[in-house]
Amino acid sequence: MQDAAQARTSSYKKRSHLRKADEISSVFDFKCRVSAPHFVVLGKPNGLAFPRLGIMVAKKTARLSVSRNYMRRIVREQFRAQQNDLAPLDIVVRVTKSFNRQDFAAIMQELSSIFVKIRKCQNS
């Protein structure tokens, strides 16, 4: 029974999305960022009780939409798994270097460490 409750709290709900351009641009204007080999992550306190996520993957990074969607799916999954431990921030993840299934373990580790480091933006 507790597994079902945990699954409910770990879902990626609509309220957790950054959808509007002004929401995303306000995160860019805040200028609190963490860089890694495959990602640039920006954060801004949102005044809510939960974190929200926006993902950007340019065609320049991955030409095929299948690849871009795979990258978004991986970032979303890692966010979903860690959202209960994250500070209430608006987070924008920009993929700067393409990756594929062979890099899966390294990418998950990289995202995990980035989500820990982005907590510094909560106090800014």
N, C-alpha and C positions, 0 to 999 in steps of 0.2 A: 504494500500500500504506500509506503514511503517513497518508493521508486517512482510511482505515478505522480506524487506531489512534487518530487524533485524535477521530473520531466516537465511539469507545468511551469515551474519557475525558471527553467532553462530555455524556454522557447524564445523565438525571435519574433516578437510581436510588431505590429504596424507602428505602435508608438515609439519603438526603438529605432526607427529609420529617420535619417535626415533626408528629406525629400526636396525641399524648396531651395532654390538657388541662393536666396538671402540667408538661409540657415547655414549653408556650406560656406558662403563668402564671409560670414561673421567669424567662423572658425579660422579662416585664413588670415583675417585681419587681427586676430588675437596674438598670433605669432609665438605660440608655445609649441615646439616641435621636437620630435625624436626621429633620428635617421638610422637606417639599417641598410644592408646591401641591396635588398629587394623592395624596401618600402620607405616612404616618408609619412610619418603619422603626426597629425596636428590635433591639438586638444584645446578645449575651452570650457570652463565651468558653465553648466546650463541652468542651475537653480532648480532642477527637478530632483526627484529621488532615485533616478535611474539613468544609466548612460544611453546615448544614442549614437548610431553609426552611419557614416556615409563612406562609400567606396568609389574610387576613381581609377579606371584602367584605360589609358589612351590607346588609340589604334597604333600609335607609334611604338608602344611597348609590345603589343601583341596584335598582329594583323588580323588573325582569324577570330571571329566572334566566339567560337567554341572555346578558344584559349582564354579570352577575356572573361567569359562566363565562368570557366573553371576557377580562375584566380579569384573572382568575386565570391564564389561558393566557398572556397577555402577560408578566405578572410571572414566571411559571415559565420562559418561554423566555429572558428576559433573564438570570435566575439561571443557567440551564443554560449559556448562552453564556459567562458570566463566572466560573463556579464554580471553575475552576482558578486564577484570579487572586485569589480571595477568601480572607480569613483564616479560620481554623477557628472560626467563630462559629455560634451558633444565631441565626437572623435571622427576625423576624416582620415582614411587610409588611402594613400596614393601609391599605386604599384609603379615602381620605377624601372624594374628589370623583370623580364619574363621568367617564368618557371613552369615546370611540368611535373608529372606524377613521380618521376625519379627523385625529385628534390623534396618530396612531401615531408619527411621527418625533419629535415633542416628548416623548412619553411614554417612548420608548426612551432618549432622551438624558437625561431626568430620572432614570430608573431607573439608568442607567449611572453618573451622577454620585453618586447616593445610595449605590450599592454601593462606590464609592471612599471616600466620607466615613465609612461605617460601620466602616471598618477601625480607627478610633480606639477602638472598644470592645474591641479585642483587648488593649490595654495597661491597661484599667481594672481 
